[in-house]
């Protein structure tokens, strides 16, 4: 199987080890942007589910289809509680001790080995080598129902729509009323692969995906990188898959939320494999989030190149990247005009007259932060406080401005199963 070969090759590079910071699978963007954002969007549904299982006096049961090296377990146990206040000691909704049973399935033994090394000592976890492409494996169908069926990190993007419908139908047949299903596909219209936008939306389209991003730029041309097909999806296409699963199972799946993950910072922003115009953003954001490392903020500015015939998409991306550019430029002006002797700015720094409210909010955050910490002389406030906050403000823009339609690297849907 091509995907198994590709993931084995990637794991053997050592770039799948934890943590990796500026490079590799578990870089800063993955940990502090992508996973945090995914967890935040799932938080309302997960918090409600945990509350229901606690009232029944039970621990939550989780099935992770495509668990990899335990990524789903780490993500789910980091989902923030929607009721947590700033004074609360615990911030997460699903702490490890509240899990009754977690089962992780994957076809790749190299990744399962990593999962067992990281989480195998937890008696509540169980990792199984299994192929889920044709539905739930028999050993899982014999298990008690789960409360959460998690198919994250592009798991369902490996299969055809009919297979995805069959898998979800099996989940619906196995699940109790009120269980959650989380599905994850690749977005059809990510700017990372603008070269592929032209494929008709009335047909299944699989891109030829390369895990080239784990190699340094000067290595990519020398290494023969294995590739495998991955399905690109819009929200409408996902809902067609969901309707097929409903017909097969007789259950209904209520969509609770859709969201686009990694519009600005997707993996292939660095490679240019599928869009030569794509800006090299991810490594710059990794630098923003790295301790004691200063970043050239001008590298964050995006000169969006539209594609003819896609007016609606061009309009979205022009507005999105324009909003990010406004925040970055404003922050650069604040830093240039800050006077550490007076603790203020040398001249007025004006905000743009017309910009979304969320952009103005993030601009005010950056202004107040620089005024508050700029005079600290026992650390480097720029690299350790100001730049990470700029990264989080850009993350906030991605969260608030995304439409949940398939314009990011990933498109995730959260559904409640009703029987």
N, C-alpha and C positions, 0 to 999 in steps of 0.2 A: 504494500500500500504506500503510495507516494507520500502522503502526509506523515505516516509513521517514520519513514526514512528521513524526511525533512526535520522532524522534531528530534529524532535521535542525533542527527548531525548537529543541530543547534545545541542540544544538551552537552554534547561531547566537546564543544568549544570552551566550556567553563563559564560562558556568559549567562548561564541560567542559574548560577549560584547566587545566594543571598548574602548581604545586599550588595548592589553594584554602584549606586550613586550616580555618576555621570554617564555611564555606559551600561549596556547589558539589559537583560529582561527586567530586572527589578531596579530600574533607575529611579531617580527622584520623581520624575514625571509620573511614572507608573504608581509609585507609592503615595505621593502627596497630592497628585492631581486626579489621575484616572480612577484609581480605586476609591479615593475619598469621595469623588463626585458620584460614582456609581452607588456607593453606600448611602450617600445623602439622599439620592433620589428614591432609593428603596426604603428609606427609614420609616415613613408613615405606615406602609404596609407591614413591614417587619415588626415595628413596635406594637401594632395592633395584634398581630399574630402571636407574639410572645405573651402579651397580656391575656389572650384567650387561653393559651396552653397553661399559663400559671394558674388561672382561675380553675382549671380542671385538675390542678395539682400534678401536672405532668411536665417533663422536660420536652423541648421541641425536637422533633425527628426530621432529619434533613437527608435528602438524596441529592448528591452532586453528580450530574451526568457530564463527564469530561473534566474531572477534578485536576488533571495535570499533576503538579507537584504540591498539591494542597492549597492552591491559590484561592479556591472558593471558600475553604474553611477560614482562611485568614481574612478574606474580604467580609464574610458574613459575621464573624466575631468582632468586626470593627464598625459595624453599622451603628450610627449614632442614635441614641434615644431622642425622640421628638419632645420628650418631657424634661430632659436634662437641663438644669440651670447652671449658671456659671459657678455657683457655690457647691454644686454636687461633686462628690469624689468620683463617682462612676459616670462615664459619658456614653457608654455603649448600651445598645438595647439587648444584644444577644451575647452575653458573656459565656466563656467556655463551660462553666459549671451549670449553666441553665440548659445545655444541650443534653437531651436524653440519649440520642444516637445519631451519629453522622456516618453515612456510607458514601465513599467516593469511588466512582467508576472511571476508568480510563483504559485505552487500548495500548498505551505506551509504557512498557515496563521500566524504562529509564526514568521517566517522570514519576512513576509510582514509587520507585526506590527512593527518590528524593522526598516524596510525600511521607513515606514511612519513617525516614530519618528525622524529619521535622516534627511529625505529629503522631507517629506510631506508638509512642509511650502513653498517649492519652487513651484510657480504656474505652472512652466513648466513641473513638474513631475506628473505622474499618475501611481499608482500601482494597479494591477488587479489580483485577484485570478483566475487562469485558468489552465487547463490541456492542454499542447501543444503536448502531445505524439502522437496524431493522426492528426497533422497539425495545421495550424493557427486557433485559435478559431474564431467563426463567428463575434464577436464584433471587432476583429482586422481586419478581411477581409473587414469590412465596413469602416475602417479608410482610410485616405489618405495614399499614398505610403510613405515609410520611406527611408531615405538616407543610413542608417546603420542598418543592422539586426545582432544583437550580441547574440551569443549563447555560452557564456563563462563559465569558471569554471566547465568544464566537463558536461555541460548540455546535449549534444547529446550522451554522453556515457551511459545514462540511458535507451536508446531504442535500438531496433533491427535495423539492417541496412536498411531494407525495410521501417520502420517507419521514420528513419532519412532522407532517400531519399524523402519520401512524405512530410515531414516538409520543407525540402529545396526546393522542387518543388513548394510548396505553397508560399514560400518566393519569388521565382523567378517569379511566376505569379503575385504577389502583388507589387513587386519592380519596380521602374523605371530603365531605361537603365543607367548603370554606378554606380548603388548602390553597396555598399559593403556588403559582408556576412562574418562573422567571426565565425568559428566553433571550438569547443574544445572537445577533447576526452582524455581518459587516454592512455598513451603510452604502447604498448604491452611488450616492453623489458626494462622497468625500472629495475635498479639493486635492487630496493626496493622489487620487487616480482620476483626475479630470480627463485624461486621454481616453478613458473607458466610458465616459458619459453617454456616448452616442448609441449604445446598444438599446434596442427597443424594450420598453417596460412591459410589453405583453408577452415576453418570453423570459424563461429562466436564463440568468446570465452568471457564469462562473468565471472569475478572474484567475489568472495564473499567478498564484501568490508565492513570493520568495521571502524567506526570512533573512534577507540580506542586511537588515539594519543592525544586527548584532556584531557585524564586522566593522573595523575601522575603514574609512573611506578609501585609503590607498590599498586595502586588501580586497575590496569587493570585486575588482576586475580580475584578480588572480585566483580567486576561490570559485570552484564550481558549486554554486548554491542550488540545492535541490528545491524544486517547486511542486506545488499541488493546487488543485482547483478549490476555490472558495466562492460560495454564492453571495452575490450582492443584492441587497433588499431595500425596498421602501416600506413605509408603514402600511400602505395599502396591500402590498404583497404579503407582508406578515399576517395581516388580517384575513387574507384569502387562505393561508395555511391554517390559521386558527378555525375558520369556518369549516374547513375540511375535517379537522379533528373533532369538532362538535358534531358533525354529521356521523362520523364513524363511532363516536362514543355515546352519543345521546346526552352528554353533559353540556353545560354552557361555560364559557370563559369570559368573565367580565374584565375588560382592560382597565386597569387602575392608573397606569401611566406609561408613556413612551418617552424615551430621552436619547439624544445623540451624545455619544461619548467621543471626546478628542476631535473637535473640529479644528482647533488651532495646533495641537501638539501630537497628532497621530504619528505612528512609527515611521511611515514612509515620507514624512516631510523631510527627513534627512537624506534619503537615498535618491529621490528624483526618478525612481524606477518607472513611475506611471504618470509623472507630470514634471517636465523639465523646468517649468516655471515655479514649482513649489518652493517656498522659502525654507531655509534651514533653521527652523524654529525650535525643534525639540531640544537640541543640545544647549541652546541658549537658555531655555526655561530650566533645564537641569542645572545650569550654572546659577540661575537666580535662587534656586532652592538648596544650593550647596553651602555648607558652613565655611566662613572665612574665604570666600572666593568672590571677587568682584567681576561684574559682567559689563560688556559693551552693549548698552541698551539700544543703540542704533540698529543692532542686529535683529531686534524684535520687530522692526517696522516691515510691514508687508505691502508690496506693490502688487495688488491682485490683477491677474491677467484674465479677462473674461473669455468665455468660449462662445462663439457665435451660435445662435439658435437656442440658447438656454437662458432666456431673459429673466425668468423668475429666479433661477438659481444664481445668476450673476447679480441680481439685485440683492439677494440675501447676503452673499459673500462680500459684496462691496460694502454693505452696511456693517456687517460683522467685523471684517478686518479694519474698516474705517474707525469703528468704535475702539478697537484694541489700539490702533495707532494713536488715537487722540489721548488715551490714557498714558501710553508710553511717552509720547512727546511732552505731555504736561509734566510728567514725573522728571524727565530730563531737564526741563526748564527750571523746575523747583530745585533740583540738585545744583544746577549751574549758578542759580541766584541766591542760594543759601549762604548766609554770613555767620560762621560759627562764633565770631566775637560778639555780635549783637543778639544772636539767637533768632534772627528773623531773615527776611528776604531782601536782597538788594534790588528794590523795584517791585512793581506789581506784576504778578503772573496771572494773566487773564485766562479764564476757562473759555472754550469755544461757545459761541452763542447758541448753536443748535446741536444738541446731542442728547441721546436717551438719558432718562433719569438715572438709570443704574450706572451710567458712565460718570455723571456728575457726582454721584455718591462715592464711587471709587476714587475719583479725583480728590474729593474732600478728605477721604481717609488717608491718602498719600500726603496731602498737605499737612494735616494735623500730626501725622506720624513724624514727618521730617522736622517739624517745629518741636515736637516733643523729645526726640532722641538725638537730634543732630549734634548737640553739644557734648554727648558722652565721649569721654576721652580714655576710658579704660577698656574699650573694645572697638571694633570696627562697625559702627552702626549701619553703614551702608550695606556691607556684605551680609551681616548677621540679622538685621532687623528690617531695613528698608527694602532690599531686593526680594527677600522671601515674601514680604507683604505685597509687593507688586505682583509677584507670581500668583498669590492667592486672589488678588483683585482681578487679574486676568481670568483666573479660573471662575470667579464669580460672574464675569461677563459671559463666559461660555455657558454657564448654567442658566442665566437669565435670558439670554438672547437666542438660545437654540430652540428649534421648532419640534424636535422629536419626529422627524420625517425621513431621515436617512442621509443627512448631510455631514455626518461625522464618520470617524473610523468605525465606530460601533453603533448599532441601533438596538436598544434593549427595551423589552416590554415586560411589564409586571401584570399578572392576571390572577383573579380569584376564581377558583373552580367551584361551580354551583351544580348540585345534583338533586 
